Amino acid sequence: MDEPSLLKQALQRLSAVEILPGPAPTVLGCGRLVGYSHQVTSRFRYLDTLTIGFVVVLLVSNLVGPKICQIGPLQVSGAQLLFPVTYICGDIFTEVYGYASSRRAIWLGFFGMGLLAVMGEIAVALPPSPGWPDQHAFAVVFGLVPRFALASLIAYWAGEFVNSYTLARLKLVTNGRFLWTRTIGSTISGQLVDTVVLVLVAFWGVRTRHQMLVLIASSYGFKVVYETLATPFTYMIVKWLKRVESVDAFDKGTNFSPFAF
């Protein structure tokens, strides 16, 4: 059979294929797109940009953390002004792209924080040039007490995963409705774990129990109020991303282990 005849038969077979319409695609926990008559695979347009922004905010929060600010009657660290944004980002990752995307961002942030802490200690420990007068100021900014660095890493890791897990589970329970219950509910659980772990690991044996309870209550209350007030903003971002990315993740059958890659 000649080549024109083969090409003609191939075109006839393609024209006979019926493409069935389907609803907008939904991402499952395994990352497959369903809802069409054929499997669709594509790379999300904004996921990498959001992940980079998440890590940058996390690192900046650690750099400005030593500054204690006076806001009315409250005394809060510089980190508390920005760090809650990472939980908002975690809500957006899980709500739009699914738990696996949030897990990826959390681990990237964890390694970024670890690298910042290690390189900060190395840079502070290296002898300064005789003509460089700013060693003390540099050490204040980048020199982290090992115990506080460890507390920050553990608290971040535990709190972020609790936040994302809670939101993913609540989305299944509510069948995707009532987004505010997920954003606020995940914040209440995630920030509680983050704050309690941070204070206990950093200050156990150094502060009294009463002092630690005051630290936990004031820090936790500030973070929860912060993210609750940011709920309308989270709504707008989530709605926009779901529309432009044509995706709405439901983590059915997802492996929620933090170590499942």
C-alpha positions as CSV (number, residue, x, y, z in Angstrom):
1,M,0.0,0.0,0.0
2,D,1.4,3.4,-1.0
3,E,2.1,6.2,1.5
4,P,-0.9,8.4,0.4
5,S,-3.3,5.5,1.1
6,L,-1.8,5.0,4.6
7,L,-2.1,8.7,5.4
8,K,-5.8,8.7,4.1
9,Q,-6.7,5.8,6.4
10,A,-5.0,7.4,9.4
11,L,-7.0,10.6,8.9
12,Q,-10.2,8.7,8.6
13,R,-9.6,6.9,11.9
14,L,-8.8,10.2,13.6
15,S,-12.0,11.8,12.3
16,A,-14.0,8.9,13.7
17,V,-12.7,9.5,17.3
18,E,-15.3,11.2,19.5
19,I,-14.0,13.6,22.1
20,L,-16.5,13.5,24.9
21,P,-17.0,16.8,26.8
22,G,-16.4,16.9,30.5
23,P,-16.3,19.3,33.4
24,A,-13.3,21.4,34.4
25,P,-10.4,19.2,35.5
26,T,-9.9,18.3,39.2
27,V,-6.6,17.4,40.6
28,L,-6.5,14.4,42.9
29,G,-3.9,13.6,45.5
30,C,-1.8,11.7,43.1
31,G,-1.6,14.7,40.8
32,R,-3.7,13.3,37.9
33,L,-6.2,15.5,36.0
34,V,-9.6,13.9,35.5
35,G,-12.9,15.0,34.2
36,Y,-12.0,14.8,30.5
37,S,-12.4,11.8,28.2
38,H,-8.6,11.7,27.8
39,Q,-5.8,12.2,30.3
40,V,-4.4,15.7,30.4
41,T,-1.0,16.6,31.8
42,S,0.2,20.2,32.1
43,R,2.5,22.3,34.2
44,F,0.8,24.9,36.4
45,R,1.6,28.5,35.5
46,Y,1.9,30.0,38.9
47,L,2.9,27.2,41.3
48,D,6.7,27.7,41.0
49,T,6.4,31.4,41.4
50,L,4.3,31.0,44.6
51,T,6.7,28.5,46.0
52,I,9.6,30.8,45.5
53,G,7.7,33.6,47.1
54,F,6.9,31.3,50.0
55,V,10.5,30.5,50.6
56,V,11.6,34.1,50.3
57,V,9.1,35.3,52.9
58,L,10.2,32.5,55.2
59,L,13.9,33.5,55.0
60,V,13.1,37.2,55.4
61,S,11.0,36.4,58.5
62,N,14.0,34.7,60.0
63,L,16.3,37.6,59.2
64,V,14.0,40.3,60.8
65,G,13.0,38.1,63.7
66,P,15.5,39.5,66.3
67,K,13.9,42.9,66.1
68,I,11.3,43.4,68.9
69,C,8.6,45.9,67.8
70,Q,6.2,47.9,70.0
71,I,2.7,48.0,68.5
72,G,0.3,49.6,71.0
73,P,0.4,47.4,74.1
74,L,1.8,44.5,72.2
75,Q,5.5,43.6,71.9
76,V,6.0,41.3,68.9
77,S,9.1,40.2,66.9
78,G,9.7,41.3,63.4
79,A,9.1,37.8,62.3
80,Q,5.5,37.8,63.6
81,L,4.7,40.6,61.2
82,L,5.6,38.5,58.2
83,F,5.8,34.8,59.2
84,P,2.0,34.3,59.3
85,V,2.0,34.9,55.5
86,T,3.7,31.5,55.2
87,Y,0.6,29.9,56.7
88,I,-1.6,31.8,54.3
89,C,0.6,30.5,51.4
90,G,0.3,27.0,52.8
91,D,-3.5,27.3,52.8
92,I,-3.4,28.4,49.2
93,F,-1.1,25.6,48.1
94,T,-3.2,22.9,49.7
95,E,-6.6,24.4,48.7
96,V,-5.7,25.0,45.0
97,Y,-2.9,22.5,44.1
98,G,-3.3,19.8,46.8
99,Y,-1.3,18.5,49.8
100,A,1.6,17.2,47.7
101,S,2.4,20.7,46.4
102,S,2.2,22.1,49.9
103,R,4.5,19.3,51.1
104,R,7.1,20.2,48.4
105,A,7.0,23.9,49.4
106,I,7.4,23.1,53.1
107,W,10.5,21.0,52.5
108,L,12.0,23.6,50.3
109,G,11.5,26.2,53.0
110,F,12.9,23.8,55.6
111,F,16.1,23.3,53.7
112,G,16.3,27.0,53.0
113,M,16.1,27.8,56.7
114,G,18.6,25.2,57.5
115,L,21.1,26.6,55.0
116,L,20.6,30.1,56.2
117,A,21.3,29.0,59.8
118,V,24.4,27.0,59.0
119,M,25.9,29.6,56.6
120,G,25.1,32.3,59.1
121,E,27.1,30.5,61.8
122,I,30.0,29.8,59.5
123,A,30.2,33.4,58.3
124,V,30.1,34.7,61.9
125,A,32.7,32.3,63.1
126,L,35.2,33.2,60.3
127,P,37.7,35.9,61.4
128,P,36.9,39.3,60.1
129,S,39.3,41.5,58.1
130,P,41.2,43.9,60.3
131,G,39.7,46.8,58.4
132,W,36.1,45.6,58.7
133,P,34.4,47.2,61.8
134,D,31.0,45.6,61.6
135,Q,31.7,42.1,63.0
136,H,29.5,42.6,66.1
137,A,26.5,44.0,64.1
138,F,26.9,41.1,61.6
139,A,27.0,38.6,64.5
140,V,23.8,40.1,66.0
141,V,21.9,39.7,62.8
142,F,23.2,36.3,61.5
143,G,24.5,34.6,64.7
144,L,21.7,32.3,65.9
145,V,21.8,30.6,69.2
146,P,21.8,26.8,68.1
147,R,18.9,26.1,70.5
148,F,16.8,28.8,68.9
149,A,17.7,27.8,65.4
150,L,16.7,24.2,66.2
151,A,13.4,25.3,67.8
152,S,12.5,27.4,64.8
153,L,13.2,24.6,62.4
154,I,11.2,22.0,64.4
155,A,8.3,24.4,65.0
156,Y,8.1,25.5,61.4
157,W,8.2,21.9,60.1
158,A,5.6,20.6,62.5
159,G,3.2,23.6,62.3
160,E,3.2,23.8,58.5
161,F,2.4,20.1,58.0
162,V,-0.4,20.2,60.6
163,N,-1.8,23.3,58.9
164,S,-1.8,21.6,55.4
165,Y,-3.1,18.3,56.7
166,T,-6.0,19.9,58.6
167,L,-7.0,22.0,55.6
168,A,-6.9,19.0,53.2
169,R,-9.0,16.9,55.5
170,L,-11.5,19.7,56.2
171,K,-11.9,20.2,52.4
172,L,-13.0,16.6,52.1
173,V,-15.4,16.9,55.0
174,T,-17.0,20.1,53.7
175,N,-17.0,18.8,50.1
176,G,-15.1,22.0,49.1
177,R,-17.6,24.4,50.6
178,F,-17.1,27.0,53.4
179,L,-13.5,27.9,52.6
180,W,-13.3,30.1,55.8
181,T,-13.8,27.0,58.0
182,R,-10.6,25.5,56.4
183,T,-8.4,28.6,56.5
184,I,-9.3,29.5,60.1
185,G,-9.5,25.9,61.3
186,S,-6.1,25.0,59.8
187,T,-4.6,28.2,61.3
188,I,-5.9,27.4,64.8
189,S,-4.3,23.9,64.7
190,G,-1.1,24.7,62.8
191,Q,-0.2,27.9,64.7
192,L,-0.9,26.2,68.0
193,V,1.6,23.4,67.2
194,D,4.1,26.0,65.9
195,T,3.9,28.3,68.8
196,V,3.9,25.6,71.6
197,V,6.8,23.7,70.0
198,L,8.9,26.9,69.5
199,V,8.4,28.2,73.0
200,L,9.0,24.8,74.7
201,V,12.1,23.9,72.8
202,A,13.6,27.4,73.0
203,F,12.8,28.3,76.6
204,W,12.3,25.1,78.6
205,G,14.4,25.4,81.7
206,V,15.2,29.1,80.9
207,R,11.8,30.7,81.6
208,T,9.2,29.8,84.2
209,R,6.1,28.0,83.2
210,H,4.1,31.2,83.7
211,Q,6.4,33.1,81.4
212,M,6.2,30.4,78.8
213,L,2.4,30.3,79.0
214,V,2.2,34.1,78.5
215,L,4.6,33.9,75.5
216,I,2.5,31.1,74.0
217,A,-0.8,32.9,74.5
218,S,0.3,36.3,73.2
219,S,2.1,34.9,70.2
220,Y,-0.6,32.4,69.3
221,G,-3.4,35.0,69.7
222,F,-1.6,37.5,67.5
223,K,-1.0,35.0,64.7
224,V,-4.6,33.6,64.7
225,V,-6.1,37.2,64.6
226,Y,-3.6,38.1,61.8
227,E,-4.6,35.2,59.6
228,T,-8.3,35.5,60.4
229,L,-8.3,39.2,59.2
230,A,-6.4,38.0,56.1
231,T,-9.2,35.5,55.2
232,P,-10.9,37.8,52.5
233,F,-7.5,38.2,50.8
234,T,-7.0,34.5,50.9
235,Y,-10.5,34.0,49.3
236,M,-9.6,36.3,46.4
237,I,-6.3,34.7,45.7
238,V,-7.8,31.1,45.9
239,K,-10.7,32.0,43.6
240,W,-8.4,33.7,41.1
241,L,-5.9,30.8,41.0
242,K,-8.6,28.1,40.6
243,R,-10.0,30.1,37.7
244,V,-6.7,30.8,35.8
245,E,-5.2,27.3,36.6
246,S,-8.4,25.4,36.0
247,V,-7.8,23.3,39.0
248,D,-9.4,22.5,42.4
249,A,-7.6,19.8,44.4
250,F,-9.3,17.2,46.5
251,D,-6.9,15.0,48.3
252,K,-8.8,11.7,48.0
253,G,-6.4,8.7,48.5
254,T,-3.5,11.0,49.2
255,N,-0.5,9.8,51.2
256,F,-0.3,12.4,53.9
257,S,3.1,11.3,55.2
258,P,5.5,14.3,55.3
259,F,8.2,11.9,53.9
260,A,6.2,10.7,50.8
261,F,7.9,12.3,47.8
